[in-house]
Amino acid sequence: MNQRNQTVKEPGLMCPVCGKFIPTSVAELLSCRGLDCPSCGLHLEINRAQSQKALEALQQLDRAHKRVNSTSRFNR
Ligand SMILES: [Zn+2]
């Protein structure tokens, strides 16, 4: 595994075929249209029932990011 110290936590997932990171957004995940791997072209269907916990975690991450952004905007 090639683990780099990434400071930016992008929402996304690992491609089960080629192992590359597939960046996505919470909105994209929630839209239920599925994802395409940019490396190998695999189309992933999002099973919302099975991904419920992961989606909730991503939503929390998204909310936390927005909170940080608005906080830094207020504290200048
Ligand atoms: Zn792939």
N, CA, C, O and the ligand as a Tripos MOL2 file, in Angstrom:
@<TRIPOS>MOLECULE
protein
  305   303    77     0     0
PROTEIN
NO_CHARGES

@<TRIPOS>ATOM
      1 N           0.8280   -1.2030    0.0000 N.3       1 MET1
      2 CA          0.0000    0.0000    0.0000 C.3       1 MET1
      3 C           0.8580    1.2460    0.0000 C.2       1 MET1
      4 O           1.8230    1.3480    0.7570 O.2       1 MET1
      5 N           0.5130    2.1690   -0.8290 N.am      2 ASN2
      6 CA          1.2400    3.4310   -0.9090 C.3       2 ASN2
      7 C           0.4500    4.4950   -0.1640 C.2       2 ASN2
      8 O          -0.4650    5.1110   -0.7100 O.2       2 ASN2
      9 N           0.8210    4.6960    1.0890 N.am      3 GLN3
     10 CA          0.0680    5.6520    1.8930 C.3       3 GLN3
     11 C           0.8460    6.9370    2.0560 C.2       3 GLN3
     12 O           1.8950    6.9750    2.6990 O.2       3 GLN3
     13 N           0.3200    7.9730    1.4690 N.am      4 ARG4
     14 CA          0.9330    9.2860    1.6050 C.3       4 ARG4
     15 C           0.2230   10.0730    2.6890 C.2       4 ARG4
     16 O          -0.9480    9.8320    2.9810 O.2       4 ARG4
     17 N           0.9260   10.9950    3.2700 N.am      5 ASN5
     18 CA          0.3010   11.8440    4.2750 C.3       5 ASN5
     19 C          -0.5210   12.9200    3.5870 C.2       5 ASN5
     20 O          -0.0190   13.9810    3.2160 O.2       5 ASN5
     21 N          -1.7820   12.6140    3.4310 N.am      6 GLN6
     22 CA         -2.6380   13.5860    2.7750 C.3       6 GLN6
     23 C          -3.3520   14.4150    3.8240 C.2       6 GLN6
     24 O          -4.0090   13.8820    4.7180 O.2       6 GLN6
     25 N          -3.2140   15.7120    3.7030 N.am      7 THR7
     26 CA         -3.8830   16.5840    4.6610 C.3       7 THR7
     27 C          -5.3350   16.8110    4.2500 C.2       7 THR7
     28 O          -6.2010   17.0460    5.0920 O.2       7 THR7
     29 N          -5.5850   16.7370    2.9550 N.am      8 VAL8
     30 CA         -6.9470   16.9410    2.4750 C.3       8 VAL8
     31 C          -7.6660   15.6010    2.4540 C.2       8 VAL8
     32 O          -7.2360   14.6530    1.7980 O.2       8 VAL8
     33 N          -8.7630   15.5490    3.1830 N.am      9 LYS9
     34 CA         -9.5400   14.3220    3.1860 C.3       9 LYS9
     35 C         -10.6820   14.4580    2.1990 C.2       9 LYS9
     36 O         -11.7590   14.9590    2.5220 O.2       9 LYS9
     37 N         -10.4220   14.0110    1.0190 N.am     10 GLU10
     38 CA        -11.4600   14.0460   -0.0040 C.3      10 GLU10
     39 C         -12.4170   12.9000    0.2150 C.2      10 GLU10
     40 O         -11.9980   11.7860    0.5280 O.2      10 GLU10
     41 N         -13.6840   13.1620    0.0560 N.am     11 PRO11
     42 CA        -14.6120   12.0300    0.0790 C.3      11 PRO11
     43 C         -14.4430   11.2040   -1.1790 C.2      11 PRO11
     44 O         -14.2390   11.7360   -2.2700 O.2      11 PRO11
     45 N         -14.5310    9.9110   -1.0110 N.am     12 GLY12
     46 CA        -14.3540    9.0450   -2.1720 C.3      12 GLY12
     47 C         -14.1790    7.6230   -1.7090 C.2      12 GLY12
     48 O         -14.3180    7.3200   -0.5240 O.2      12 GLY12
     49 N         -13.8780    6.7620   -2.6370 N.am     13 LEU13
     50 CA        -13.6840    5.3710   -2.2660 C.3      13 LEU13
     51 C         -12.6520    4.7210   -3.1750 C.2      13 LEU13
     52 O         -12.2600    5.2690   -4.2060 O.2      13 LEU13
     53 N         -12.2270    3.5380   -2.7560 N.am     14 MET14
     54 CA        -11.2270    2.8190   -3.5310 C.3      14 MET14
     55 C         -11.9220    1.9560   -4.5710 C.2      14 MET14
     56 O         -12.9190    1.2900   -4.2910 O.2      14 MET14
     57 N         -11.3730    1.9850   -5.7720 N.am     15 CYS15
     58 CA        -11.9170    1.1340   -6.8190 C.3      15 CYS15
     59 C         -11.5920   -0.3240   -6.4910 C.2      15 CYS15
     60 O         -10.4330   -0.6590   -6.2440 O.2      15 CYS15
     61 N         -12.5940   -1.1830   -6.4860 N.am     16 PRO16
     62 CA        -12.3590   -2.5950   -6.1640 C.3      16 PRO16
     63 C         -11.5970   -3.3300   -7.2610 C.2      16 PRO16
     64 O         -11.0960   -4.4300   -7.0320 O.2      16 PRO16
     65 N         -11.5040   -2.7370   -8.4450 N.am     17 VAL17
     66 CA        -10.8230   -3.4010   -9.5590 C.3      17 VAL17
     67 C          -9.3700   -2.9690   -9.6510 C.2      17 VAL17
     68 O          -8.4730   -3.8100   -9.6100 O.2      17 VAL17
     69 N          -9.1250   -1.6700   -9.7750 N.am     18 CYS18
     70 CA         -7.7490   -1.2150   -9.9830 C.3      18 CYS18
     71 C          -7.1370   -0.6220   -8.7190 C.2      18 CYS18
     72 O          -5.9350   -0.3570   -8.6810 O.2      18 CYS18
     73 N          -7.9540   -0.4100   -7.6790 N.am     19 GLY19
     74 CA         -7.4150    0.0580   -6.4080 C.3      19 GLY19
     75 C          -7.1210    1.5370   -6.3590 C.2      19 GLY19
     76 O          -6.5580    2.0250   -5.3800 O.2      19 GLY19
     77 N          -7.4940    2.2620   -7.4030 N.am     20 LYS20
     78 CA         -7.2780    3.7060   -7.4000 C.3      20 LYS20
     79 C          -8.3790    4.4010   -6.6150 C.2      20 LYS20
     80 O          -9.4830    3.8860   -6.4370 O.2      20 LYS20
     81 N          -8.0290    5.5860   -6.1590 N.am     21 PHE21
     82 CA         -8.9970    6.3680   -5.4100 C.3      21 PHE21
     83 C          -9.9670    7.0370   -6.3690 C.2      21 PHE21
     84 O          -9.5580    7.6870   -7.3320 O.2      21 PHE21
     85 N         -11.2450    6.8740   -6.1010 N.am     22 ILE22
     86 CA        -12.2650    7.5190   -6.9200 C.3      22 ILE22
     87 C         -12.8380    8.6790   -6.1240 C.2      22 ILE22
     88 O         -13.6190    8.4730   -5.1950 O.2      22 ILE22
     89 N         -12.4530    9.8960   -6.4830 N.am     23 PRO23
     90 CA        -12.9870   11.0350   -5.7520 C.3      23 PRO23
     91 C         -14.4520   11.2630   -6.0880 C.2      23 PRO23
     92 O         -14.8610   11.1340   -7.2420 O.2      23 PRO23
     93 N         -15.2160   11.5920   -5.1030 N.am     24 THR24
     94 CA        -16.6290   11.8570   -5.3390 C.3      24 THR24
     95 C         -17.0900   12.8860   -4.3310 C.2      24 THR24
     96 O         -16.3340   13.2690   -3.4380 O.2      24 THR24
     97 N         -18.2920   13.3260   -4.4620 N.am     25 SER25
     98 CA        -18.8430   14.2540   -3.4970 C.3      25 SER25
     99 C         -20.0360   13.6030   -2.8280 C.2      25 SER25
    100 O         -20.6300   12.6590   -3.3500 O.2      25 SER25
    101 N         -20.3680   14.1210   -1.6730 N.am     26 VAL26
    102 CA        -21.5130   13.5650   -0.9560 C.3      26 VAL26
    103 C         -22.7660   13.7010   -1.7950 C.2      26 VAL26
    104 O         -23.5950   12.7930   -1.8440 O.2      26 VAL26
    105 N         -22.9000   14.8480   -2.4600 N.am     27 ALA27
    106 CA        -24.0810   15.0710   -3.3030 C.3      27 ALA27
    107 C         -24.1670   14.0080   -4.3850 C.2      27 ALA27
    108 O         -25.2450   13.5090   -4.7100 O.2      27 ALA27
    109 N         -23.0040   13.6730   -4.9360 N.am     28 GLU28
    110 CA        -22.9720   12.6670   -5.9980 C.3      28 GLU28
    111 C         -23.4010   11.3000   -5.4670 C.2      28 GLU28
    112 O         -24.1500   10.5640   -6.1100 O.2      28 GLU28
    113 N         -22.9010   10.9900   -4.2770 N.am     29 LEU29
    114 CA        -23.2670    9.7080   -3.6770 C.3      29 LEU29
    115 C         -24.7510    9.6600   -3.3760 C.2      29 LEU29
    116 O         -25.4080    8.6380   -3.5750 O.2      29 LEU29
    117 N         -25.2690   10.7750   -2.8960 N.am     30 LEU30
    118 CA        -26.6720   10.8010   -2.5050 C.3      30 LEU30
    119 C         -27.5960   10.8210   -3.7130 C.2      30 LEU30
    120 O         -28.7700   10.4660   -3.6110 O.2      30 LEU30
    121 N         -27.0650   11.2330   -4.8480 N.am     31 SER31
    122 CA        -27.9000   11.2940   -6.0410 C.3      31 SER31
    123 C         -28.1910    9.8950   -6.5710 C.2      31 SER31
    124 O         -29.0900    9.7100   -7.3920 O.2      31 SER31
    125 N         -27.4260    8.9080   -6.0960 N.am     32 CYS32
    126 CA        -27.7350    7.5110   -6.3790 C.3      32 CYS32
    127 C         -27.5070    7.1640   -7.8510 C.2      32 CYS32
    128 O         -28.0870    6.1960   -8.3440 O.2      32 CYS32
    129 N         -26.6970    7.9120   -8.5440 N.am     33 ARG33
    130 CA        -26.4690    7.6220   -9.9520 C.3      33 ARG33
    131 C         -25.2930    6.6750  -10.1620 C.2      33 ARG33
    132 O         -25.0620    6.1790  -11.2650 O.2      33 ARG33
    133 N         -24.5630    6.4390   -9.0920 N.am     34 GLY34
    134 CA        -23.4080    5.5710   -9.2270 C.3      34 GLY34
    135 C         -22.1600    6.3590   -9.5570 C.2      34 GLY34
    136 O         -22.2140    7.5690   -9.7780 O.2      34 GLY34
    137 N         -21.0450    5.6700   -9.5880 N.am     35 LEU35
    138 CA        -19.7640    6.3260   -9.8210 C.3      35 LEU35
    139 C         -19.0150    5.6240  -10.9420 C.2      35 LEU35
    140 O         -19.1930    4.4300  -11.1810 O.2      35 LEU35
    141 N         -18.1740    6.3900  -11.6220 N.am     36 ASP36
    142 CA        -17.3080    5.7960  -12.6300 C.3      36 ASP36
    143 C         -15.8660    5.9540  -12.1910 C.2      36 ASP36
    144 O         -15.4400    7.0470  -11.8170 O.2      36 ASP36
    145 N         -15.1140    4.8670  -12.2360 N.am     37 CYS37
    146 CA        -13.7040    4.9410  -11.9030 C.3      37 CYS37
    147 C         -12.9670    5.6420  -13.0400 C.2      37 CYS37
    148 O         -13.0720    5.2260  -14.1940 O.2      37 CYS37
    149 N         -12.2130    6.7180  -12.7180 N.am     38 PRO38
    150 CA        -11.5060    7.4390  -13.7750 C.3      38 PRO38
    151 C         -10.3270    6.6480  -14.3400 C.2      38 PRO38
    152 O          -9.8280    6.9720  -15.4180 O.2      38 PRO38
    153 N          -9.8850    5.6300  -13.6370 N.am     39 SER39
    154 CA         -8.7070    4.8790  -14.0800 C.3      39 SER39
    155 C          -9.0590    3.7130  -14.9830 C.2      39 SER39
    156 O          -8.4490    3.5380  -16.0380 O.2      39 SER39
    157 N         -10.0440    2.9080  -14.5790 N.am     40 CYS40
    158 CA        -10.3380    1.7160  -15.3700 C.3      40 CYS40
    159 C         -11.7370    1.7580  -15.9690 C.2      40 CYS40
    160 O         -12.1120    0.8700  -16.7350 O.2      40 CYS40
    161 N         -12.5230    2.8010  -15.6190 N.am     41 GLY41
    162 CA        -13.8330    2.9460  -16.2360 C.3      41 GLY41
    163 C         -14.9150    2.0910  -15.6200 C.2      41 GLY41
    164 O         -16.0210    1.9940  -16.1530 O.2      41 GLY41
    165 N         -14.6010    1.4740  -14.5000 N.am     42 LEU42
    166 CA        -15.6040    0.6440  -13.8320 C.3      42 LEU42
    167 C         -16.7650    1.5090  -13.3610 C.2      42 LEU42
    168 O         -16.5720    2.5930  -12.8110 O.2      42 LEU42
    169 N         -17.9590    1.0110  -13.5860 N.am     43 HIS43
    170 CA        -19.1270    1.7280  -13.0810 C.3      43 HIS43
    171 C         -19.5980    1.0760  -11.7980 C.2      43 HIS43
    172 O         -19.8980   -0.1170  -11.7550 O.2      43 HIS43
    173 N         -19.6560    1.8880  -10.7560 N.am     44 LEU44
    174 CA        -20.0890    1.3780   -9.4620 C.3      44 LEU44
    175 C         -21.5050    1.8530   -9.1790 C.2      44 LEU44
    176 O         -21.8040    3.0460   -9.2370 O.2      44 LEU44
    177 N         -22.3500    0.9140   -8.8780 N.am     45 GLU45
    178 CA        -23.6960    1.2860   -8.4450 C.3      45 GLU45
    179 C         -23.6590    1.4840   -6.9370 C.2      45 GLU45
    180 O         -23.0400    0.7080   -6.2100 O.2      45 GLU45
    181 N         -24.3140    2.5090   -6.4920 N.am     46 ILE46
    182 CA        -24.3700    2.7500   -5.0550 C.3      46 ILE46
    183 C         -25.6200    2.0950   -4.4940 C.2      46 ILE46
    184 O         -26.7440    2.4350   -4.8620 O.2      46 ILE46
    185 N         -25.3970    1.1590   -3.6080 N.am     47 ASN47
    186 CA        -26.5190    0.5420   -2.9100 C.3      47 ASN47
    187 C         -26.7690    1.3330   -1.6400 C.2      47 ASN47
    188 O         -26.0390    1.2050   -0.6570 O.2      47 ASN47
    189 N         -27.7950    2.1420   -1.6730 N.am     48 ARG48
    190 CA        -28.0010    3.0730   -0.5650 C.3      48 ARG48
    191 C         -28.2860    2.3610    0.7370 C.2      48 ARG48
    192 O         -27.8480    2.8120    1.7950 O.2      48 ARG48
    193 N         -29.0010    1.2720    0.6850 N.am     49 ALA49
    194 CA        -29.3160    0.5490    1.9160 C.3      49 ALA49
    195 C         -28.0320    0.0160    2.5500 C.2      49 ALA49
    196 O         -27.8420    0.0920    3.7640 O.2      49 ALA49
    197 N         -27.1610   -0.5210    1.7060 N.am     50 GLN50
    198 CA        -25.9100   -1.0750    2.2250 C.3      50 GLN50
    199 C         -24.9080    0.0110    2.5750 C.2      50 GLN50
    200 O         -24.0600   -0.1760    3.4470 O.2      50 GLN50
    201 N         -25.0040    1.1420    1.8990 N.am     51 SER51
    202 CA        -24.0200    2.1980    2.1010 C.3      51 SER51
    203 C         -24.4860    3.2250    3.1140 C.2      51 SER51
    204 O         -23.8490    4.2640    3.2870 O.2      51 SER51
    205 N         -25.5770    2.9480    3.7740 N.am     52 GLN52
    206 CA        -26.1740    3.9290    4.6740 C.3      52 GLN52
    207 C         -25.1650    4.4950    5.6650 C.2      52 GLN52
    208 O         -25.0680    5.7100    5.8380 O.2      52 GLN52
    209 N         -24.4150    3.6080    6.3140 N.am     53 LYS53
    210 CA        -23.4520    4.0670    7.3200 C.3      53 LYS53
    211 C         -22.3450    4.8870    6.7010 C.2      53 LYS53
    212 O         -21.9420    5.9160    7.2430 O.2      53 LYS53
    213 N         -21.8550    4.4300    5.5620 N.am     54 ALA54
    214 CA        -20.7880    5.1540    4.8800 C.3      54 ALA54
    215 C         -21.2820    6.5190    4.4340 C.2      54 ALA54
    216 O         -20.5600    7.5110    4.5270 O.2      54 ALA54
    217 N         -22.5090    6.5640    3.9540 N.am     55 LEU55
    218 CA        -23.0740    7.8310    3.4990 C.3      55 LEU55
    219 C         -23.2350    8.7890    4.6670 C.2      55 LEU55
    220 O         -22.9650    9.9840    4.5430 O.2      55 LEU55
    221 N         -23.6730    8.2640    5.7910 N.am     56 GLU56
    222 CA        -23.8300    9.1150    6.9670 C.3      56 GLU56
    223 C         -22.4910    9.6660    7.4100 C.2      56 GLU56
    224 O         -22.3770   10.8350    7.7770 O.2      56 GLU56
    225 N         -21.4780    8.8140    7.3720 N.am     57 ALA57
    226 CA        -20.1390    9.2600    7.7530 C.3      57 ALA57
    227 C         -19.6560   10.3570    6.8150 C.2      57 ALA57
    228 O         -19.0680   11.3460    7.2540 O.2      57 ALA57
    229 N         -19.9070   10.1770    5.5220 N.am     58 LEU58
    230 CA        -19.4990   11.1820    4.5390 C.3      58 LEU58
    231 C         -20.2580   12.4850    4.7390 C.2      58 LEU58
    232 O         -19.6950   13.5700    4.5950 O.2      58 LEU58
    233 N         -21.5220   12.3710    5.0680 N.am     59 GLN59
    234 CA        -22.3200   13.5670    5.2990 C.3      59 GLN59
    235 C         -21.7900   14.3390    6.4980 C.2      59 GLN59
    236 O         -21.7380   15.5690    6.4880 O.2      59 GLN59
    237 N         -21.3980   13.5980    7.5310 N.am     60 GLN60
    238 CA        -20.8440   14.2560    8.7140 C.3      60 GLN60
    239 C         -19.5440   14.9550    8.3690 C.2      60 GLN60
    240 O         -19.2840   16.0700    8.8230 O.2      60 GLN60
    241 N         -18.7310   14.2890    7.5610 N.am     61 LEU61
    242 CA        -17.4680   14.8790    7.1300 C.3      61 LEU61
    243 C         -17.7280   16.1500    6.3330 C.2      61 LEU61
    244 O         -17.0520   17.1640    6.5090 O.2      61 LEU61
    245 N         -18.7100   16.0750    5.4640 N.am     62 ASP62
    246 CA        -19.0740   17.2130    4.6320 C.3      62 ASP62
    247 C         -19.5390   18.3740    5.5030 C.2      62 ASP62
    248 O         -19.1440   19.5210    5.2920 O.2      62 ASP62
    249 N         -20.3750   18.0640    6.4760 N.am     63 ARG63
    250 CA        -20.8830   19.0820    7.3800 C.3      63 ARG63
    251 C         -19.7430   19.7100    8.1750 C.2      63 ARG63
    252 O         -19.7000   20.9240    8.3720 O.2      63 ARG63
    253 N         -18.8210   18.8610    8.6270 N.am     64 ALA64
    254 CA        -17.6850   19.3640    9.4020 C.3      64 ALA64
    255 C         -16.8460   20.3060    8.5500 C.2      64 ALA64
    256 O         -16.3880   21.3430    9.0310 O.2      64 ALA64
    257 N         -16.6460   19.9500    7.2960 N.am     65 HIS65
    258 CA        -15.8760   20.8060    6.3910 C.3      65 HIS65
    259 C         -16.5560   22.1560    6.2280 C.2      65 HIS65
    260 O         -15.9050   23.2010    6.2610 O.2      65 HIS65
    261 N         -17.8700   22.1230    6.0520 N.am     66 LYS66
    262 CA        -18.6020   23.3710    5.8600 C.3      66 LYS66
    263 C         -18.5310   24.2240    7.1030 C.2      66 LYS66
    264 O         -18.4230   25.4470    7.0220 O.2      66 LYS66
    265 N         -18.5910   23.5730    8.2670 N.am     67 ARG67
    266 CA        -18.5160   24.3040    9.5250 C.3      67 ARG67
    267 C         -17.1440   24.9780    9.6420 C.2      67 ARG67
    268 O         -17.0460   26.1390   10.0400 O.2      67 ARG67
    269 N         -16.1110   24.2530    9.2990 N.am     68 VAL68
    270 CA        -14.7590   24.8130    9.3620 C.3      68 VAL68
    271 C         -14.6450   26.0090    8.4250 C.2      68 VAL68
    272 O         -14.0840   27.0440    8.7830 O.2      68 VAL68
    273 N         -15.1840   25.8500    7.2250 N.am     69 ASN69
    274 CA        -15.1130   26.9480    6.2520 C.3      69 ASN69
    275 C         -15.8190   28.1910    6.7510 C.2      69 ASN69
    276 O         -15.2760   29.2920    6.6650 O.2      69 ASN69
    277 N         -17.0270   28.0240    7.2730 N.am     70 SER70
    278 CA        -17.7650   29.2080    7.7070 C.3      70 SER70
    279 C         -17.1300   29.8040    8.9510 C.2      70 SER70
    280 O         -17.1480   31.0220    9.1350 O.2      70 SER70
    281 N         -16.5630   28.9510    9.8150 N.am     71 THR71
    282 CA        -15.9090   29.4590   11.0160 C.3      71 THR71
    283 C         -14.7050   30.3210   10.6490 C.2      71 THR71
    284 O         -14.5150   31.4070   11.1990 O.2      71 THR71
    285 N         -13.8890   29.8240    9.7100 N.am     72 SER72
    286 CA        -12.7020   30.5810    9.3430 C.3      72 SER72
    287 C         -13.1000   31.8870    8.6610 C.2      72 SER72
    288 O         -12.3680   32.8750    8.7240 O.2      72 SER72
    289 N         -14.2530   31.8870    8.0170 N.am     73 ARG73
    290 CA        -14.6990   33.0990    7.3700 C.3      73 ARG73
    291 C         -15.1090   34.1410    8.4280 C.2      73 ARG73
    292 O         -14.8980   35.3410    8.2570 O.2      73 ARG73
    293 N         -15.7030   33.6400    9.5270 N.am     74 PHE74
    294 CA        -16.1340   34.5740   10.5560 C.3      74 PHE74
    295 C         -14.9690   35.0800   11.4030 C.2      74 PHE74
    296 O         -14.9750   36.2210   11.8640 O.2      74 PHE74
    297 N         -13.9630   34.2140   11.6050 N.am     75 ASN75
    298 CA        -12.8510   34.5880   12.4920 C.3      75 ASN75
    299 C         -11.6780   35.1790   11.7250 C.2      75 ASN75
    300 O         -10.5890   34.6050   11.7400 O.2      75 ASN75
    301 N         -11.8600   36.2580   11.0880 N.am     76 ARG76
    302 CA        -10.7130   36.7940   10.4000 C.3      76 ARG76
    303 C         -10.1990   38.0870   11.0110 C.2      76 ARG76
    304 O          -9.2220   38.6560   10.5240 O.2      76 ARG76
    305 ZN        -10.7750    1.3190  -11.3580 Zn       77 ZN77
@<TRIPOS>BOND
     1     1     2 1
     2     2     3 1
     3     3     4 2
     4     3     5 am
     5     5     6 1
     6     6     7 1
     7     7     8 2
     8     7     9 am
     9     9    10 1
    10    10    11 1
    11    11    12 2
    12    11    13 am
    13    13    14 1
    14    14    15 1
    15    15    16 2
    16    15    17 am
    17    17    18 1
    18    18    19 1
    19    19    20 2
    20    19    21 am
    21    21    22 1
    22    22    23 1
    23    23    24 2
    24    23    25 am
    25    25    26 1
    26    26    27 1
    27    27    28 2
    28    27    29 am
    29    29    30 1
    30    30    31 1
    31    31    32 2
    32    31    33 am
    33    33    34 1
    34    34    35 1
    35    35    36 2
    36    35    37 am
    37    37    38 1
    38    38    39 1
    39    39    40 2
    40    39    41 am
    41    41    42 1
    42    42    43 1
    43    43    44 2
    44    43    45 am
    45    45    46 1
    46    46    47 1
    47    47    48 2
    48    47    49 am
    49    49    50 1
    50    50    51 1
    51    51    52 2
    52    51    53 am
    53    53    54 1
    54    54    55 1
    55    55    56 2
    56    55    57 am
    57    57    58 1
    58    58    59 1
    59    59    60 2
    60    59    61 am
    61    61    62 1
    62    62    63 1
    63    63    64 2
    64    63    65 am
    65    65    66 1
    66    66    67 1
    67    67    68 2
    68    67    69 am
    69    69    70 1
    70    70    71 1
    71    71    72 2
    72    71    73 am
    73    73    74 1
    74    74    75 1
    75    75    76 2
    76    75    77 am
    77    77    78 1
    78    78    79 1
    79    79    80 2
    80    79    81 am
    81    81    82 1
    82    82    83 1
    83    83    84 2
    84    83    85 am
    85    85    86 1
    86    86    87 1
    87    87    88 2
    88    87    89 am
    89    89    90 1
    90    90    91 1
    91    91    92 2
    92    91    93 am
    93    93    94 1
    94    94    95 1
    95    95    96 2
    96    95    97 am
    97    97    98 1
    98    98    99 1
    99    99   100 2
   100    99   101 am
   101   101   102 1
   102   102   103 1
   103   103   104 2
   104   103   105 am
   105   105   106 1
   106   106   107 1
   107   107   108 2
   108   107   109 am
   109   109   110 1
   110   110   111 1
   111   111   112 2
   112   111   113 am
   113   113   114 1
   114   114   115 1
   115   115   116 2
   116   115   117 am
   117   117   118 1
   118   118   119 1
   119   119   120 2
   120   119   121 am
   121   121   122 1
   122   122   123 1
   123   123   124 2
   124   123   125 am
   125   125   126 1
   126   126   127 1
   127   127   128 2
   128   127   129 am
   129   129   130 1
   130   130   131 1
   131   131   132 2
   132   131   133 am
   133   133   134 1
   134   134   135 1
   135   135   136 2
   136   135   137 am
   137   137   138 1
   138   138   139 1
   139   139   140 2
   140   139   141 am
   141   141   142 1
   142   142   143 1
   143   143   144 2
   144   143   145 am
   145   145   146 1
   146   146   147 1
   147   147   148 2
   148   147   149 am
   149   149   150 1
   150   150   151 1
   151   151   152 2
   152   151   153 am
   153   153   154 1
   154   154   155 1
   155   155   156 2
   156   155   157 am
   157   157   158 1
   158   158   159 1
   159   159   160 2
   160   159   161 am
   161   161   162 1
   162   162   163 1
   163   163   164 2
   164   163   165 am
   165   165   166 1
   166   166   167 1
   167   167   168 2
   168   167   169 am
   169   169   170 1
   170   170   171 1
   171   171   172 2
   172   171   173 am
   173   173   174 1
   174   174   175 1
   175   175   176 2
   176   175   177 am
   177   177   178 1
   178   178   179 1
   179   179   180 2
   180   179   181 am
   181   181   182 1
   182   182   183 1
   183   183   184 2
   184   183   185 am
   185   185   186 1
   186   186   187 1
   187   187   188 2
   188   187   189 am
   189   189   190 1
   190   190   191 1
   191   191   192 2
   192   191   193 am
   193   193   194 1
   194   194   195 1
   195   195   196 2
   196   195   197 am
   197   197   198 1
   198   198   199 1
   199   199   200 2
   200   199   201 am
   201   201   202 1
   202   202   203 1
   203   203   204 2
   204   203   205 am
   205   205   206 1
   206   206   207 1
   207   207   208 2
   208   207   209 am
   209   209   210 1
   210   210   211 1
   211   211   212 2
   212   211   213 am
   213   213   214 1
   214   214   215 1
   215   215   216 2
   216   215   217 am
   217   217   218 1
   218   218   219 1
   219   219   220 2
   220   219   221 am
   221   221   222 1
   222   222   223 1
   223   223   224 2
   224   223   225 am
   225   225   226 1
   226   226   227 1
   227   227   228 2
   228   227   229 am
   229   229   230 1
   230   230   231 1
   231   231   232 2
   232   231   233 am
   233   233   234 1
   234   234   235 1
   235   235   236 2
   236   235   237 am
   237   237   238 1
   238   238   239 1
   239   239   240 2
   240   239   241 am
   241   241   242 1
   242   242   243 1
   243   243   244 2
   244   243   245 am
   245   245   246 1
   246   246   247 1
   247   247   248 2
   248   247   249 am
   249   249   250 1
   250   250   251 1
   251   251   252 2
   252   251   253 am
   253   253   254 1
   254   254   255 1
   255   255   256 2
   256   255   257 am
   257   257   258 1
   258   258   259 1
   259   259   260 2
   260   259   261 am
   261   261   262 1
   262   262   263 1
   263   263   264 2
   264   263   265 am
   265   265   266 1
   266   266   267 1
   267   267   268 2
   268   267   269 am
   269   269   270 1
   270   270   271 1
   271   271   272 2
   272   271   273 am
   273   273   274 1
   274   274   275 1
   275   275   276 2
   276   275   277 am
   277   277   278 1
   278   278   279 1
   279   279   280 2
   280   279   281 am
   281   281   282 1
   282   282   283 1
   283   283   284 2
   284   283   285 am
   285   285   286 1
   286   286   287 1
   287   287   288 2
   288   287   289 am
   289   289   290 1
   290   290   291 1
   291   291   292 2
   292   291   293 am
   293   293   294 1
   294   294   295 1
   295   295   296 2
   296   295   297 am
   297   297   298 1
   298   298   299 1
   299   299   300 2
   300   299   301 am
   301   301   302 1
   302   302   303 1
   303   303   304 2
@<TRIPOS>SUBSTRUCTURE
     1 MET1         2 RESIDUE 1 A MET
     2 ASN2         6 RESIDUE 1 A ASN
     3 GLN3        10 RESIDUE 1 A GLN
     4 ARG4        14 RESIDUE 1 A ARG
     5 ASN5        18 RESIDUE 1 A ASN
     6 GLN6        22 RESIDUE 1 A GLN
     7 THR7        26 RESIDUE 1 A THR
     8 VAL8        30 RESIDUE 1 A VAL
     9 LYS9        34 RESIDUE 1 A LYS
    10 GLU10       38 RESIDUE 1 A GLU
    11 PRO11       42 RESIDUE 1 A PRO
    12 GLY12       46 RESIDUE 1 A GLY
    13 LEU13       50 RESIDUE 1 A LEU
    14 MET14       54 RESIDUE 1 A MET
    15 CYS15       58 RESIDUE 1 A CYS
    16 PRO16       62 RESIDUE 1 A PRO
    17 VAL17       66 RESIDUE 1 A VAL
    18 CYS18       70 RESIDUE 1 A CYS
    19 GLY19       74 RESIDUE 1 A GLY
    20 LYS20       78 RESIDUE 1 A LYS
    21 PHE21       82 RESIDUE 1 A PHE
    22 ILE22       86 RESIDUE 1 A ILE
    23 PRO23       90 RESIDUE 1 A PRO
    24 THR24       94 RESIDUE 1 A THR
    25 SER25       98 RESIDUE 1 A SER
    26 VAL26      102 RESIDUE 1 A VAL
    27 ALA27      106 RESIDUE 1 A ALA
    28 GLU28      110 RESIDUE 1 A GLU
    29 LEU29      114 RESIDUE 1 A LEU
    30 LEU30      118 RESIDUE 1 A LEU
    31 SER31      122 RESIDUE 1 A SER
    32 CYS32      126 RESIDUE 1 A CYS
    33 ARG33      130 RESIDUE 1 A ARG
    34 GLY34      134 RESIDUE 1 A GLY
    35 LEU35      138 RESIDUE 1 A LEU
    36 ASP36      142 RESIDUE 1 A ASP
    37 CYS37      146 RESIDUE 1 A CYS
    38 PRO38      150 RESIDUE 1 A PRO
    39 SER39      154 RESIDUE 1 A SER
    40 CYS40      158 RESIDUE 1 A CYS
    41 GLY41      162 RESIDUE 1 A GLY
    42 LEU42      166 RESIDUE 1 A LEU
    43 HIS43      170 RESIDUE 1 A HIS
    44 LEU44      174 RESIDUE 1 A LEU
    45 GLU45      178 RESIDUE 1 A GLU
    46 ILE46      182 RESIDUE 1 A ILE
    47 ASN47      186 RESIDUE 1 A ASN
    48 ARG48      190 RESIDUE 1 A ARG
    49 ALA49      194 RESIDUE 1 A ALA
    50 GLN50      198 RESIDUE 1 A GLN
    51 SER51      202 RESIDUE 1 A SER
    52 GLN52      206 RESIDUE 1 A GLN
    53 LYS53      210 RESIDUE 1 A LYS
    54 ALA54      214 RESIDUE 1 A ALA
    55 LEU55      218 RESIDUE 1 A LEU
    56 GLU56      222 RESIDUE 1 A GLU
    57 ALA57      226 RESIDUE 1 A ALA
    58 LEU58      230 RESIDUE 1 A LEU
    59 GLN59      234 RESIDUE 1 A GLN
    60 GLN60      238 RESIDUE 1 A GLN
    61 LEU61      242 RESIDUE 1 A LEU
    62 ASP62      246 RESIDUE 1 A ASP
    63 ARG63      250 RESIDUE 1 A ARG
    64 ALA64      254 RESIDUE 1 A ALA
    65 HIS65      258 RESIDUE 1 A HIS
    66 LYS66      262 RESIDUE 1 A LYS
    67 ARG67      266 RESIDUE 1 A ARG
    68 VAL68      270 RESIDUE 1 A VAL
    69 ASN69      274 RESIDUE 1 A ASN
    70 SER70      278 RESIDUE 1 A SER
    71 THR71      282 RESIDUE 1 A THR
    72 SER72      286 RESIDUE 1 A SER
    73 ARG73      290 RESIDUE 1 A ARG
    74 PHE74      294 RESIDUE 1 A PHE
    75 ASN75      298 RESIDUE 1 A ASN
    76 ARG76      302 RESIDUE 1 A ARG
    77 ZN77       305 GROUP 0 **** ****
